[in-house]
Amino acid sequence: MVFNVSFNELMGSLPESISGLVSMEQLNVASNYLSGSILESVRRLPQLEREREREFF
């Protein structure tokens, strides 16, 4: 599953509930106004691709 919310002018931090998307393979939050760090629970998602992580956060 791809979770793409890029270019949506989102503000704040990612909610903890996003870690419930256990089949998420890609997370794209580029070009928003997000703050904070990547949640550890999101980092531990088993299917999440990590090679481009720095590009989106």
Backbone as JSON Lines, residues from 0, in Angstrom:
{"i":0,"aa":"M","n":[0.84,-1.17,0.0],"ca":[0.0,0.0,0.0],"c":[0.89,1.23,0.0]}
{"i":1,"aa":"V","n":[0.51,2.23,-0.78],"ca":[1.21,3.51,-0.84],"c":[0.34,4.55,-0.16]}
{"i":2,"aa":"F","n":[0.93,5.28,0.78],"ca":[0.24,6.36,1.49],"c":[0.89,7.66,1.03]}
{"i":3,"aa":"N","n":[0.25,8.37,0.13],"ca":[0.82,9.57,-0.46],"c":[-0.05,10.77,-0.13]}
{"i":4,"aa":"V","n":[0.46,11.63,0.74],"ca":[-0.23,12.87,1.08],"c":[0.66,14.07,0.78]}
{"i":5,"aa":"S","n":[1.52,13.91,-0.22],"ca":[2.42,15.0,-0.59],"c":[1.64,16.18,-1.16]}
{"i":6,"aa":"F","n":[2.18,17.39,-0.96],"ca":[1.61,18.63,-1.49],"c":[0.17,18.88,-1.01]}
{"i":7,"aa":"N","n":[-0.09,18.61,0.27],"ca":[-1.43,18.83,0.82],"c":[-1.46,19.92,1.89]}
{"i":8,"aa":"E","n":[-0.33,20.6,2.1],"ca":[-0.23,21.67,3.09],"c":[-0.6,21.2,4.5]}
{"i":9,"aa":"L","n":[-0.26,19.94,4.81],"ca":[-0.52,19.4,6.14],"c":[0.41,20.06,7.15]}
{"i":10,"aa":"M","n":[-0.08,20.27,8.36],"ca":[0.7,20.9,9.43],"c":[0.69,20.02,10.67]}
{"i":11,"aa":"G","n":[1.73,20.16,11.48],"ca":[1.8,19.41,12.73],"c":[2.67,18.19,12.59]}
{"i":12,"aa":"S","n":[2.33,17.16,13.32],"ca":[3.11,15.92,13.28],"c":[2.25,14.76,12.8]}
{"i":13,"aa":"L","n":[2.92,13.69,12.42],"ca":[2.19,12.49,12.0],"c":[1.49,11.88,13.21]}
{"i":14,"aa":"P","n":[0.25,11.46,13.08],"ca":[-0.45,10.84,14.21],"c":[0.07,9.43,14.48]}
{"i":15,"aa":"E","n":[0.03,9.02,15.72],"ca":[0.45,7.67,16.11],"c":[-0.37,6.61,15.38]}
{"i":16,"aa":"S","n":[-1.6,6.92,15.04],"ca":[-2.49,5.94,14.39],"c":[-1.97,5.5,13.02]}
{"i":17,"aa":"I","n":[-1.09,6.28,12.41],"ca":[-0.55,5.88,11.1],"c":[0.25,4.58,11.21]}
{"i":18,"aa":"S","n":[0.74,4.28,12.39],"ca":[1.49,3.03,12.57],"c":[0.58,1.8,12.48]}
{"i":19,"aa":"G","n":[-0.71,2.0,12.45],"ca":[-1.65,0.9,12.27],"c":[-1.76,0.44,10.82]}
{"i":20,"aa":"L","n":[-1.14,1.16,9.92],"ca":[-1.17,0.8,8.5],"c":[-0.06,-0.21,8.23]}
{"i":21,"aa":"V","n":[-0.23,-1.41,8.73],"ca":[0.84,-2.4,8.72],"c":[1.24,-2.89,7.33]}
{"i":22,"aa":"S","n":[0.41,-2.68,6.33],"ca":[0.78,-3.11,4.98],"c":[1.37,-1.96,4.15]}
{"i":23,"aa":"M","n":[1.61,-0.82,4.79],"ca":[2.16,0.34,4.08],"c":[3.59,0.05,3.62]}
{"i":24,"aa":"E","n":[3.83,0.22,2.33],"ca":[5.15,0.01,1.75],"c":[5.85,1.33,1.47]}
{"i":25,"aa":"Q","n":[5.08,2.37,1.18],"ca":[5.64,3.68,0.89],"c":[4.85,4.75,1.61]}
{"i":26,"aa":"L","n":[5.58,5.7,2.17],"ca":[4.97,6.84,2.86],"c":[5.58,8.1,2.25]}
{"i":27,"aa":"N","n":[4.76,8.93,1.64],"ca":[5.23,10.15,1.02],"c":[4.49,11.32,1.64]}
{"i":28,"aa":"V","n":[5.21,12.12,2.41],"ca":[4.65,13.31,3.05],"c":[5.41,14.56,2.61]}
{"i":29,"aa":"A","n":[6.06,14.49,1.45],"ca":[6.88,15.6,0.96],"c":[6.06,16.86,0.72]}
{"i":30,"aa":"S","n":[6.72,17.99,0.84],"ca":[6.14,19.3,0.54],"c":[4.9,19.61,1.37]}
{"i":31,"aa":"N","n":[4.99,19.32,2.66],"ca":[3.98,19.71,3.64],"c":[4.67,20.53,4.71]}
{"i":32,"aa":"Y","n":[3.99,20.84,5.77],"ca":[4.55,21.64,6.87],"c":[4.59,20.81,8.14]}
{"i":33,"aa":"L","n":[5.06,19.59,8.03],"ca":[5.1,18.69,9.17],"c":[6.29,19.0,10.07]}
{"i":34,"aa":"S","n":[6.12,18.73,11.35],"ca":[7.2,18.96,12.31],"c":[7.42,17.69,13.12]}
{"i":35,"aa":"G","n":[8.52,17.68,13.85],"ca":[8.83,16.52,14.68],"c":[9.62,15.49,13.91]}
{"i":36,"aa":"S","n":[9.81,14.36,14.54],"ca":[10.59,13.29,13.92],"c":[9.68,12.15,13.5]}
{"i":37,"aa":"I","n":[10.26,11.22,12.79],"ca":[9.51,10.04,12.35],"c":[9.23,9.17,13.56]}
{"i":38,"aa":"L","n":[8.0,8.81,13.76],"ca":[7.63,7.97,14.9],"c":[8.34,6.62,14.82]}
{"i":39,"aa":"E","n":[8.84,6.16,15.94],"ca":[9.52,4.86,15.98],"c":[8.57,3.75,15.54]}
{"i":40,"aa":"S","n":[7.3,3.86,15.89],"ca":[6.32,2.85,15.49],"c":[6.14,2.8,13.97]}
{"i":41,"aa":"V","n":[6.32,3.93,13.31],"ca":[6.25,3.97,11.85],"c":[7.51,3.36,11.27]}
{"i":42,"aa":"R","n":[8.65,3.68,11.84],"ca":[9.92,3.12,11.37],"c":[9.93,1.6,11.44]}
{"i":43,"aa":"R","n":[9.19,1.02,12.37],"ca":[9.18,-0.43,12.56],"c":[8.16,-1.15,11.68]}
{"i":44,"aa":"L","n":[7.41,-0.45,10.87],"ca":[6.44,-1.12,10.0],"c":[7.19,-2.09,9.1]}
{"i":45,"aa":"P","n":[6.76,-3.35,9.06],"ca":[7.54,-4.39,8.39],"c":[7.7,-4.22,6.88]}
{"i":46,"aa":"Q","n":[6.73,-3.63,6.21],"ca":[6.78,-3.54,4.75],"c":[7.34,-2.21,4.25]}
{"i":47,"aa":"L","n":[7.56,-1.25,5.14],"ca":[7.94,0.1,4.73],"c":[9.34,0.13,4.11]}
{"i":48,"aa":"E","n":[9.41,0.7,2.91],"ca":[10.7,0.87,2.23],"c":[11.45,2.0,2.91]}
{"i":49,"aa":"R","n":[12.73,1.82,3.13],"ca":[13.49,2.8,3.88],"c":[14.58,3.52,3.09]}
{"i":50,"aa":"E","n":[14.85,3.09,1.9],"ca":[16.01,3.66,1.19],"c":[15.85,5.14,0.86]}
{"i":51,"aa":"R","n":[14.66,5.67,0.76],"ca":[14.47,7.07,0.42],"c":[13.9,7.86,1.59]}
{"i":52,"aa":"E","n":[13.99,7.34,2.79],"ca":[13.39,7.95,3.97],"c":[13.79,9.41,4.14]}
{"i":53,"aa":"R","n":[15.04,9.74,4.03],"ca":[15.52,11.1,4.24],"c":[14.93,12.09,3.22]}
{"i":54,"aa":"E","n":[14.59,11.61,2.06],"ca":[14.06,12.48,1.02],"c":[12.69,13.04,1.38]}
{"i":55,"aa":"F","n":[11.92,12.31,2.17],"ca":[10.56,12.72,2.45],"c":[10.35,13.34,3.82]}
{"i":56,"aa":"F","n":[11.35,13.32,4.7],"ca":[11.18,13.88,6.03],"c":[12.21,14.94,6.3]}
